[in-house]
């Protein structure tokens, strides 16, 4: 795949994620672009792979390029960066103990803070989030029976 084809795939993946759910996550872009197989992603989330970069099927140079393209597209599109804490799935609670242990996930072999933060930063399309919420409320209003609407209006008085 040429560099320009990869740029197109990355930008398209970010755009479509923002359209569908109002934000784009680097790990999902990596899956959409084809450098992170879904099964390997799930293995990483379940703690079977020590860090995400090991699960990717490309070299670090290409991975770094993809990450920089995600950030460039986000800046160009006015997306808001939002840090997301990634923790391991499937940790079992031991009987007789309170809460499940929270196991943070690693993205890179080096574990450097700036690299970890880059992978964990989602990019939010604030306008799209508002539109998705409005659409959801409108569909709930349409699904509501006339009696329910009347009761809700009475409660608001």
N, C-alpha and C positions, 0 to 999 in steps of 0.2 A: 504494500500500500504506500502510495506517495505521501509526502508531507501535506500537500494541499488536500488530498482525499481524506487524510486523517483529521485535518482541521475542520473540514466540512462535516465529518461524522461527529466530532466532539461538539461543535456548535449546534448541530441538529439535535443531538441527544439532550443538551442543556435546554434548548428551546422547547422540545416536546415535553420534557419533565415539568418545566414551568407551566406550560399550558394545561397539563393534566392535573397537577396537584399544587401548583403555586410555588414550588421550589425545586432546586436541582441539588443532588448529592453527588460528590465525586465518585463514591463507590458505585453508585448506580450508572454514572456516565461510563465508568470503566467496564461495567457489565454490558451496557448498550453498544459500546464501541467494539467489544469482542476480545478485550485483553484480560478480562476477569471472568472465568466460567462461573456460572451460578452455583454449581455444586462446591467449587473451591471457596466461594464467598461464604456459603453456609458452613463449610468446615471451619473457616476462620472464625465465624461468629460463635461457633460451638467450642472453640478452643483447641481444635485439632491441628491448626496451622499457627505457628508462633507469631507471625506478622503478615499483614496483607500483601506486601510486596512479593513475598515468597509464593503467594497463590496466583499472581499474575503471570501470564504467558508471553511476556515481552521483557526487554532489558530495561534497566533503570533510566537510561537516556530517553527512551520512548515514553516511559511512564512520566518522567519529569516534564517532557514536552506536552503531554496530554494535560497534566495538572496546570501548566502555565496557560494553555489554551482555554481551559475552564475559567480561570481567573480573568483572562483577557475578555472573554465573551461576557462574563458577569459584570465587569466594569463598564464595558461598552453599552450594555443593556440596562445599566442602573440597578442591578440586583443587589440586595442588601446581604452582606455576609453575616452568618449566624452560626456560632460554634455549637456543635452537637457532641455530647458525651457518648462514646460507644462503649458498651459493656457486653460481656460474654453472655450468650444465650444458654439456657439449659443448666444453670447451676442448681443443684438439688439442695433443698433445705434439710439439714440434719434434724432428726426428731429430738424434741426437747429443747431446741434452740429457737430463738426469735426470728430474726430476719435472715433472708438468703444473703450469702456473701456476694458483694459486687466485685466482679473481676474486670478491670479495665482492659480494653483490647489495644494491641499495638499495630501500627500501620507500617512502620519502617524497621529495617534491621538496626539502624543506628539509634533509633529512639529519640533523635533530636527534636526538641520542643517545636521549632518552627515547621518541620516536616510533618510531625504528628498533627499540629493545628491545621495545616493546609488540607490534609486528608479529611479531617473532622469538620471542616467548615462547609456548611450548606449555603446555598445562595437563594435568597427569597425574593420573589416577585410580589411586592406588596400590593400592587394594583390587581394582579391576578388572584391573590388570596381573597381580597375584598369581593371580587366578581364571583369566585367559587362559593363564598359564604352567602352572597345574595342569591345565587342560583339555587343553593341548597334550601335556603329559607323559602324561596318562591315555590319550589317543588313540594316542600312540607305543607305550605299553605294550600296548594292545590289538592293535596292528599287528604287534608282535613275536611271532615264533614261540615255541612252548614250549622249543625247543632253545636259542634265543637267550637267553631268560629264565634258563634253567638255567646257561648259560655265564656270563652277567653276574653271577648270584648266586655262582658259584664264584670269580669274580674278586674279588668284594667280601670273600670270606673271607680 
